[in-house]
Amino acid sequence: MKALLCGFGNVGRAFAEMIESFPDITLSGVVTRKGLMLGKNREFKTHREVSVLEAFHEIKPDIIVDTMSANYKDGEPSYSLYLSALNEGTAVITVNKAPLSLHYSEIVNASKKHNAFLGFQGTVMSGTPSINLRRIMPGQISQIKGILNGTTNYILTRMYEGLDYDNALREAQEKGYAERDPELDVNGFDAAAKITILTNVFFNTSKTIKDVKFEGIKGINSSLIKEKKEKGIKMKLVAKSNGKDVSVTLSEINENEPLYSVDYVTNALEIISEIQNITIIGPGAGPKNAAYGALSDLHIFRGKMML
């Protein structure tokens, strides 16, 4: 099977290395803003100055793997690429949250209509099976809630341990847990995009990020953290959904709640169903972790092809 990799940043490079263990998958090309590289090299080399869509039509892959940066304005060029690929029956695997948080129903409907595989585990909690868990869960889900952003969770954890907001953010940036411009993380937008996708998956809805009420952590201060700590409470940025109401809020978490012990850059998702409650905990960020999420989708796709 031929694969076209879109994006060659840290996640794309990690994925390119991981698929070497799949002898039946050939990386036929890598496309970025610079153009198309045929085959695989450790350093990107432009062989054709083409767009993402032009690269797709040239390579004619069996699988597209999207690791490009998110465009929350309109989801392009990934959105158009997905529709073109799915309409031709080509499998799409993505770690890019933007297209699915803006155009979930259109993308999923195209996948169903043309019986084309669509995998997006890497968009939420990376390789921790949040989305793929739903594929095997029976029964009705009444609520989901979780800690979906590692940057803010790290900052809040370090503030609980005594740092103020500015120093906690600076430390997160130094460790690579926060971007140089952390706005999309600290204002709650990243978590909002993730809970949008999870809501659509778990409740079969067609929400967009515009339906989510969200806040961030920029208004938090050390005195509030200290006050809550004395009462045995931690402040966490919690994304929550019941299928109708979707939110991201700075919340008080008590010692007896599953999310209480989820600290630093760890993510968690609590799934409340008619039969039992499940909490999954694991890494939610990092290039290798995101690539592992895409790899898990590839593993599922290969299994379907082998049936």
PAZA-454260 format. One record per residue (C-alpha): residue number from 0; residue in one letter; y, z, x. Coordinates in steps of 0.1 Angstrom, whole numbers, plus 5000, padded with zeros to 4 digits. Layout:
resi; resn; north; up; east
NUM; A; Y; Z; X
...
This chain:
resi; resn; north; up; east
0; M; 5000; 5000; 5000
1; K; 5035; 4991; 5012
2; A; 5063; 5017; 5011
3; L; 5101; 5013; 5013
4; L; 5119; 5044; 5025
5; C; 5155; 5047; 5013
6; G; 5176; 5069; 5036
7; F; 5169; 5079; 5072
8; G; 5185; 5113; 5076
9; N; 5166; 5144; 5083
10; V; 5145; 5143; 5052
11; G; 5137; 5106; 5056
12; R; 5127; 5110; 5092
13; A; 5105; 5140; 5083
14; F; 5088; 5120; 5055
15; A; 5083; 5090; 5078
16; E; 5064; 5113; 5102
17; M; 5043; 5129; 5075
18; I; 5030; 5097; 5060
19; E; 5014; 5088; 5093
20; S; 4984; 5109; 5081
21; F; 4979; 5085; 5052
22; P; 4962; 5054; 5067
23; D; 4964; 5035; 5034
24; I; 5002; 5037; 5033
25; T; 5022; 5013; 5055
26; L; 5059; 5020; 5060
27; S; 5071; 4984; 5056
28; G; 5109; 4991; 5058
29; V; 5137; 5016; 5059
30; V; 5170; 5009; 5042
31; T; 5203; 5027; 5047
32; R; 5240; 5018; 5042
33; K; 5237; 5000; 5076
34; G; 5210; 4977; 5062
35; L; 5173; 4972; 5065
36; M; 5150; 4981; 5093
37; L; 5116; 4964; 5092
38; G; 5087; 4987; 5100
39; K; 5093; 5021; 5116
40; N; 5111; 5032; 5147
41; R; 5123; 5066; 5157
42; E; 5158; 5053; 5159
43; F; 5172; 5032; 5131
44; K; 5177; 4995; 5140
45; T; 5193; 4971; 5116
46; H; 5172; 4939; 5112
47; R; 5190; 4927; 5080
48; E; 5224; 4936; 5067
49; V; 5214; 4939; 5030
50; S; 5219; 4963; 5001
51; V; 5192; 4987; 4988
52; L; 5184; 4963; 4959
53; E; 5182; 4933; 4982
54; A; 5158; 4953; 5005
55; F; 5136; 4961; 4976
56; H; 5133; 4924; 4966
57; E; 5126; 4914; 5002
58; I; 5100; 4940; 5010
59; K; 5083; 4940; 4975
60; P; 5068; 4975; 4981
61; D; 5042; 4993; 4960
62; I; 5062; 5025; 4964
63; I; 5099; 5034; 4969
64; V; 5107; 5068; 4984
65; D; 5143; 5078; 4979
66; T; 5158; 5104; 5004
67; M; 5194; 5091; 5001
68; S; 5223; 5115; 4996
69; A; 5233; 5123; 4961
70; N; 5260; 5105; 4943
71; Y; 5270; 5126; 4912
72; K; 5296; 5102; 4900
73; D; 5271; 5076; 4886
74; G; 5238; 5081; 4906
75; E; 5242; 5047; 4923
76; P; 5227; 5029; 4941
77; S; 5196; 5049; 4934
78; Y; 5198; 5046; 4896
79; S; 5198; 5008; 4896
80; L; 5171; 5007; 4922
81; Y; 5148; 5030; 4901
82; L; 5153; 5008; 4870
83; S; 5146; 4976; 4889
84; A; 5115; 4991; 4906
85; L; 5101; 5007; 4875
86; N; 5106; 4976; 4854
87; E; 5085; 4957; 4879
88; G; 5058; 4984; 4879
89; T; 5067; 4998; 4913
90; A; 5062; 5035; 4919
91; V; 5093; 5056; 4925
92; I; 5092; 5089; 4944
93; T; 5126; 5107; 4949
94; V; 5141; 5139; 4963
95; N; 5176; 5127; 4951
96; K; 5188; 5149; 4922
97; A; 5218; 5129; 4911
98; P; 5201; 5100; 4892
99; L; 5178; 5123; 4873
100; S; 5205; 5149; 4864
101; L; 5227; 5120; 4851
102; H; 5202; 5095; 4836
103; Y; 5169; 5113; 4831
104; S; 5159; 5098; 4798
105; E; 5167; 5062; 4809
106; I; 5146; 5066; 4841
107; V; 5117; 5083; 4825
108; N; 5116; 5058; 4796
109; A; 5115; 5029; 4821
110; S; 5086; 5046; 4839
111; K; 5066; 5051; 4806
112; K; 5074; 5016; 4793
113; H; 5061; 4999; 4824
114; N; 5034; 5024; 4832
115; A; 5050; 5029; 4866
116; F; 5045; 5062; 4885
117; L; 5076; 5084; 4888
118; G; 5075; 5115; 4911
119; F; 5105; 5138; 4917
120; Q; 5090; 5172; 4928
121; G; 5113; 5172; 4958
122; T; 5144; 5174; 4936
123; V; 5138; 5210; 4927
124; M; 5124; 5237; 4950
125; S; 5113; 5210; 4975
126; G; 5076; 5213; 4981
127; T; 5071; 5244; 4959
128; P; 5054; 5229; 4929
129; S; 5080; 5235; 4901
130; I; 5079; 5201; 4885
131; N; 5044; 5192; 4893
132; L; 5032; 5225; 4879
133; R; 5043; 5214; 4845
134; R; 5020; 5184; 4847
135; I; 4990; 5208; 4844
136; M; 5004; 5236; 4822
137; P; 4993; 5236; 4786
138; G; 5011; 5252; 4757
139; Q; 5046; 5259; 4747
140; I; 5073; 5271; 4771
141; S; 5099; 5294; 4756
142; Q; 5122; 5299; 4786
143; I; 5125; 5292; 4823
144; K; 5148; 5309; 4847
145; G; 5151; 5310; 4885
146; I; 5169; 5311; 4917
147; L; 5173; 5275; 4926
148; N; 5199; 5274; 4954
149; G; 5191; 5288; 4988
150; T; 5226; 5288; 5001
151; T; 5240; 5311; 4975
152; N; 5209; 5333; 4975
153; Y; 5213; 5338; 5013
154; I; 5250; 5347; 5010
155; L; 5243; 5372; 4982
156; T; 5214; 5387; 5002
157; R; 5236; 5392; 5033
158; M; 5264; 5407; 5012
159; Y; 5238; 5431; 4997
160; E; 5231; 5440; 5033
161; G; 5267; 5447; 5042
162; L; 5285; 5415; 5051
163; D; 5316; 5402; 5032
164; Y; 5316; 5368; 5015
165; D; 5334; 5349; 5043
166; N; 5312; 5362; 5071
167; A; 5280; 5357; 5050
168; L; 5290; 5321; 5043
169; R; 5299; 5315; 5080
170; E; 5265; 5329; 5091
171; A; 5248; 5306; 5065
172; Q; 5266; 5276; 5080
173; E; 5257; 5286; 5116
174; K; 5220; 5288; 5106
175; G; 5221; 5255; 5088
176; Y; 5216; 5270; 5054
177; A; 5250; 5259; 5042
178; E; 5269; 5226; 5045
179; R; 5302; 5224; 5064
180; D; 5317; 5218; 5029
181; P; 5295; 5242; 5008
182; E; 5314; 5236; 4975
183; L; 5286; 5220; 4955
184; D; 5264; 5250; 4964
185; V; 5288; 5279; 4960
186; N; 5303; 5267; 4927
187; G; 5269; 5265; 4911
188; F; 5268; 5227; 4907
189; D; 5236; 5222; 4928
190; A; 5217; 5248; 4907
191; A; 5231; 5231; 4876
192; A; 5217; 5198; 4886
193; K; 5183; 5214; 4892
194; I; 5181; 5233; 4860
195; T; 5190; 5201; 4842
196; I; 5160; 5183; 4856
197; L; 5137; 5213; 4849
198; T; 5149; 5216; 4813
199; N; 5141; 5180; 4807
200; V; 5106; 5184; 4823
201; F; 5096; 5216; 4806
202; F; 5112; 5211; 4772
203; N; 5110; 5173; 4769
204; T; 5147; 5170; 4764
205; S; 5173; 5145; 4775
206; K; 5200; 5168; 4790
207; T; 5225; 5157; 4816
208; I; 5244; 5180; 4840
209; K; 5273; 5178; 4816
210; D; 5253; 5199; 4791
211; V; 5251; 5228; 4816
212; K; 5275; 5258; 4816
213; F; 5277; 5269; 4852
214; E; 5296; 5292; 4875
215; G; 5293; 5300; 4912
216; I; 5297; 5329; 4935
217; K; 5331; 5324; 4949
218; G; 5346; 5352; 4929
219; I; 5321; 5378; 4942
220; N; 5333; 5406; 4964
221; S; 5318; 5434; 4985
222; S; 5329; 5462; 4963
223; L; 5311; 5448; 4933
224; I; 5279; 5442; 4953
225; K; 5281; 5478; 4966
226; E; 5287; 5492; 4931
227; K; 5256; 5474; 4917
228; K; 5235; 5483; 4947
229; E; 5241; 5520; 4940
230; K; 5226; 5514; 4906
231; G; 5195; 5496; 4920
232; I; 5208; 5462; 4909
233; K; 5211; 5429; 4928
234; M; 5235; 5401; 4920
235; K; 5217; 5367; 4919
236; L; 5229; 5332; 4908
237; V; 5203; 5326; 4881
238; A; 5197; 5292; 4864
239; K; 5183; 5296; 4829
240; S; 5172; 5274; 4800
241; N; 5154; 5276; 4766
242; G; 5156; 5239; 4760
243; K; 5188; 5242; 4740
244; D; 5211; 5265; 4760
245; V; 5213; 5257; 4797
246; S; 5233; 5278; 4822
247; V; 5238; 5290; 4857
248; T; 5254; 5324; 4859
249; L; 5259; 5353; 4883
250; S; 5235; 5378; 4869
251; E; 5224; 5414; 4874
252; I; 5188; 5417; 4883
253; N; 5169; 5450; 4881
254; E; 5141; 5462; 4903
255; N; 5114; 5455; 4877
256; E; 5123; 5418; 4874
257; P; 5104; 5392; 4894
258; L; 5136; 5377; 4908
259; Y; 5147; 5410; 4923
260; S; 5127; 5406; 4956
261; V; 5136; 5369; 4961
262; D; 5160; 5370; 4990
263; Y; 5176; 5348; 5017
264; V; 5169; 5311; 5012
265; T; 5138; 5316; 4992
266; N; 5137; 5300; 4957
267; A; 5118; 5312; 4926
268; L; 5111; 5300; 4891
269; E; 5099; 5322; 4863
270; I; 5081; 5303; 4835
271; I; 5077; 5322; 4802
272; S; 5051; 5307; 4779
273; E; 5033; 5316; 4747
274; I; 5002; 5326; 4767
275; Q; 5015; 5341; 4800
276; N; 5044; 5344; 4823
277; I; 5042; 5327; 4857
278; T; 5065; 5331; 4887
279; I; 5064; 5307; 4916
280; I; 5081; 5316; 4949
281; G; 5086; 5295; 4979
282; P; 5110; 5276; 5002
283; G; 5136; 5256; 4983
284; A; 5154; 5238; 5011
285; G; 5151; 5222; 5045
286; P; 5142; 5187; 5056
287; K; 5105; 5192; 5061
288; N; 5102; 5211; 5028
289; A; 5120; 5184; 5008
290; A; 5098; 5157; 5025
291; Y; 5067; 5178; 5016
292; G; 5078; 5176; 4980
293; A; 5078; 5138; 4982
294; L; 5045; 5139; 5000
295; S; 5030; 5159; 4972
296; D; 5041; 5132; 4947
297; L; 5026; 5106; 4970
298; H; 4993; 5126; 4970
299; I; 4993; 5125; 4932
300; F; 5001; 5088; 4931
301; R; 4973; 5080; 4955
302; G; 4949; 5100; 4934
303; K; 4958; 5080; 4903
304; M; 4953; 5048; 4922
305; M; 4919; 5059; 4934
306; L; 4906; 5067; 4899
